[in-house]
Amino acid sequence: MLFQVLYRYPDTGDRVTSSFIGSHEPFPGYWAVSEERALGRLSAELTALLPSRRGVRALDAGCGEGRLLGWLAGFAATITAVDPDPDRLDRARALRPPDTDVGYLAAPVADVPGEPFDLVLCSHVIQHVPSDELAPMLRRLHEVTAPDGLLALSYSRAPVGQGGFSIETAGEDGFSSRRISREEFDRALRDGTGGVLPVRLLDPAEVTAEAEVAGWRTAWEWTYHVLDDLGPADEHVDRDELVNAAPALRRHLGRDQVALLRRTGR
């Protein structure tokens, strides 16, 4: 088994994440606008590739509180929502998108059912799993995806070649982050200390390579949540468009990345 069966996501109420956003977004409202644009770009890619939603079966692998269930229902009339945290899954149960058949399963991603899915969404999960579970998770998602099926994979990223691990907290003095080793990261996840969020900033090149080994081909990518100071450029161009139009910038900038992967035979 890849993950402990009884799991509690350590950032209760997304307190640490909210503190991070408040401390780092370049201007108020940017975080939400940047994510909305990324989802819009991803939606356009999916619309071009998927048939009518009536015939699409989707998996939300690590659905959390169901934040993206409504968005996913725009592409699939049948959804299986899986999360290892039963409390967060209970909140997701209250979000039943209209005209959509949604089944809920409290389980690790490793235990998702074997039904072949046409579309799999795995949003901001892989940065919160022990480091030795990334490759098996990608393989398992490959196993449960139909031939030529799609995986929408988003995660917290580092500059290319600079992946790392940290412990993030939110206290009276605000957000704080401390770099840690891979071993400390894995131990912190398995110990399950509440209020402390272990985060792996993943190297996009490493994720692409791991995905290829697992049987996935990257069809499209988008970098978002560009938190760096762009100086005068911010007054004249959209920071997300600027970064995604320039491969050299995309290698170094952006807190988050979304990739659309196509299943291939291995």
N, C-alpha and C positions, 0 to 999 in steps of 0.2 A: 504494500500500500504506500502511495506517495506522500500522503499528508495525514496527520492525525484526524480521526473521525470527528471528535468533538473539538471544534475550532471556534474561536471567537476573534473576530477581526479586532486588532488592538486599538484602532483609532475610533473609539466610540463617539458617535455623532459627528464624525469627520472633523473633530476639533483641531487636530494637528494640521490636516490638509487646509482647513479654512485659515488657520494662522499663517501657514506658508503663503497662501494666495495673498492675504492682506499685506504681507511683508515684502512680496516680490513682484506683484504685477506692476507694469510700468505706468499704468494709469487706471483709474477706477472703471470697472466693467470690462477691461480687456480680456480677462481670463475666460469669461462666458462667451464673449464675441468670438474669440479665437477658436474655442472648441466648437461653437456652432458652425463656423466656417469649415472646420475640418470635417465635421459630420456632413455638411452639405456637399463638399467635394467627394467624400466617400459615397454618399447617396447617389450622386451622378454616375459614379463608376458602377455601382451595383445595379442601378436601373438599366444600364446598357448591357449588363451580362445576365441578369436573372429573368426568368419567365414571369408570368402573372403570379401575384402573391398567393393565389388559391392553390397553386401546385408546389409551393415552397415550404419545406420543413426547416426550421431554424433551431439552433442551440445557443442559449446565452450561458456561456461557460464562465461561472464566477459572476453571477448577476448582481450580487450585493443586495441593495434595497430596491432593485428594479428600476434604477434611474433611466436606463436605455430601452426598457421593454416597449414603450410606446413607439420609439423610433424604429426598433427592430420589427415591430408589427406592420410597419409600412411596406415591408418586403416579404413577410411570411405570415400565412394564415394559421400555421401551427408552430408553436414554440415550446421548447423544453427549457425551463429556467433552473439552473443548478448553482448551488452555493453551499460551501461547507459550514457557514455560520447560520444556525437555525433561527436566531433572532432576526438577522438581516433578511433572511428568506421570508420570514413571517410578514415583514413590512412589504416585501415585494408582492406577496399574495394579494394584498389590498389593491394592487395596481393591475387590474385586468383590462387590457386594451379591448375596445369594442370589436366585435366581429372577428375575434381571434381565439383559437383554442390553445390555452396555456396550461402546461403541466409543470408542477414545481417539485424539485427533488433536493433534499438536504444531503449533500454528499460532496466529497472532493471531486475535482475535475477528473482525477484518475478513474473515478467510478461512474462516469457518465454512461448512459445506456448505449448499446451498440447500434441503435437505429441509424441508418445512413441519413445524415443531414445534408441539405443542399447549401446551407449557409451557417457558419459558426461565427459568433461574436465572442471575443475574449478581450474585454476592455479593462486595462490597468489591473491585471492580475499577476502577470509574470514577474513584476518587480517586487512582489510580496511573497514569493515562494522560495524555499531553500534552493541554493544555487545548483544542487545536483538534480533538481526536479524539472528544470527548464526543458531539457532534451526529451525526457519521458513524456512530459505534458504535450509537447508538440507532436510526438509520435502518436499519443492516444487520440488527440484531436484529428489526426490524419486517419486513424483507424475508423472513426465514427462518421467520417465525411464521405458523401457519395462521390463517385468518380467525377472529376472536373468540378467538384464542389469548391466553395470559397470560404476563406478564413479572414475575417477582419480583426486584426491584432493591433491593439494600442498599448503603449507602455511609456514609462518615464525613461528618458534617454540621457546619455552623456555625449560629449563630443566623440567622434569616431576615434577609437584607440584609447579612450580614457574612461572606460567603465569603472565603477567603484561602488562602495557600500557605505551606508550611513545610518545613524540613529537620529530620528527627528522627534522633537518634543515641542509642546506648547505650554508655557507656564505664565506666571504673573508678569514676567519680563518679556513675554512675546515668544516668537518662534526661535528655536535653536536647532542646529544640526552638527553632528559630530561624525567625522569619518571613522570607519571601523574596518577590520579585516573581514575577509570572506568567512572565516571560522566564527567570528563574533556575530556576524549577520545571521548565519545559519542557526547558531545557538539561540539568539534572541527570538527568532521566529518559532523555534520549537519549544522554547520556554513559555512563550505566550504572555509576556508582561504587558498588562493593560496600560494605556496612556503613553506608550512608547512605540513609535512606528518605525520598524526597520524598512529601509528602502534600498533597492538596488537600482542604480542608474546604469542602464544597459547600453552597451556599445552597439549601435545599429548594424554595423558590419558583422558583429558576432551573432546577433539575432538572425540576420539573413543567412549566415552560414549554417547555423543550427537548424533553421527551418528547411534549408535545402537538403540536409542530411535526413531530415524526418519526412521528406517527400513533398515539400512545398516550393512553389516557384513564385517569386515576388512579381506581381503585375503592376503595382502602383504604390507610391509612398507619399506621405505629406507630413511635414514637420510643423508643429504649432506650439503655442505658448512660448514665444520668443521673448525672454525676460531680460536680455542684455541691453545695455545702454547703446543705442544706435546713433546718438548725437543728432546733428542737424538733419540726417536722413529721415528721422521720424516725422519731420514737419512736411515732407514732400512725397513720401511713398508709404504704402501699407507694409508694415514690417513682415507680416506673414507672406505676402506675395513676393516681397523682395528676397527673402531667404529661400523660398522654394524655387525661385527662378534662377538662383545662382548655386550650382553644385558645391562650390568652394565654401559658401556660407552655410549650406545645409550640413556640411561635415562637422561644423563647430557650434552652431547655434540651435536653440530650441530645447525646451524642457521635455516635450512630449512628441511622440511619433505614432502615426497610424499607418499600417501597411495592409494592402489587400493581397492575399496569397491565393494561388490556385493549386488545388490538389493534383499531384502527378503520381504515376506509378513509381514504386521504388524497386 
